[in-house]
Amino acid sequence: MTAIFEAVILMAGQGSRLRESDKTFLKPFVPVLGRPLISYTLDALMRAGIKTVNFVVGYESGRMIAQANRLIPSGLSVSFIENRDWQKQNGISLLAAAGHVGKSFLLTMSDHLFDQSIVDLLLHNAVPNQLNLALDRKLDSIFDVDDAMKVQTQADRILKIGKDLTVYDGIDTGLFVCSLDIFDYLERVKRDGDCSLADGVRLMASEDKARAVDIGDAWWQDIDTIAMLQCAETQLRSRLARHDIASANAGSGRGNRAGNQARARDNRPQVQDPVSQAE
C-alpha cells in the first residue's frame, strides 16, 4: 500500500439535469440536509488523511472558486485547475490535472456522497501502478441502474466498463485511486480532442491495469437529478438517526461502566498516595 495524500475533484460541469432552468445554480453547493454537497466530500477526504485537493473547474469557474474557498477546512491545501473545454467529457477534465499531481492520487466527483468507510477501504487496498475503482456489487440498491456506469469483473480484475453493458456485476461509484499512468491512457483514447474517464479505464482494463475494490455494505449516491437528491437526503437522514442511536447507546454503556468502576473504587480499601505522604 502506498500512502495517498493528494486528491483531484472534478467539478467542471454545469449540472444541467439538477439545476434545470435555474441559471444561478452551482451543483457542488446544493444543500443536502442543510449543508453544501461538496462539504461532505471535503470532510471525508480530510478524515482519510488527504492533505491537498485539486479542484478541476470549468462552468462558472469564478463563482465556483469563490464559493469553494469559503468551505475549505483548516489544514487542507487546495488548488484550482481550469478546464476551458468543460463542455467536453470528464476525461478532458481529468487531463487538465496532468502536471499538477506528482504521484498516485485519489479521484472523485463533486456530486457524489459516500460513506467514510469507502474512502478508507479504497486507500488501504489500492495497488500501486494500477487504477483502483471502488465498486458497488449491491445491484438491487442502485437508484437509477439504467444510467449507472456498469462494470464487469473477474475477481478483482476489471474486464469491461460502460453504461450500455448488458452483462455486469458491479457499479462504478465514482471514487478511484489512480496512478499517473491514467493521463497517458486518456491521451491515447482521445478522439477529436475528447474522451471520457470510462474510455481511459476501458483501455487500462484491456492491458490488465484496472482493478475493483468491493465496497461491501457501504453506502454512496451520485446526485444528478432532483429525485436522486431527495433519495440521498432520505438515506442520510436515516443513517444519521441510526448513528445517533448507536452513539447514545454507546454513551449509556460507557456511563454504566464508569458508574460501576466508580462504585468499585469507592468499595476498595483506601491507600495513601506515596507522594502525599512524602509531603
PyMOL commands that set and color helices and strands:
alter all, ss='L'
color gray80, all
select helices_A, chain A and resi 16-19+27-29+37-47+61-69+90-95+116-125+139-141+145-147+181-189+197-206+226-267+274-278
alter helices_A, ss='H'
color red, helices_A
select strands_A, chain A and resi 6-11+31-32+35-36+52-57+77-82+105-109+112-114+131-136+150-154+157-162+170-178+210-214+220-222
alter strands_A, ss='S'
color yellow, strands_A
deselect
rebuild
show_as cartoon
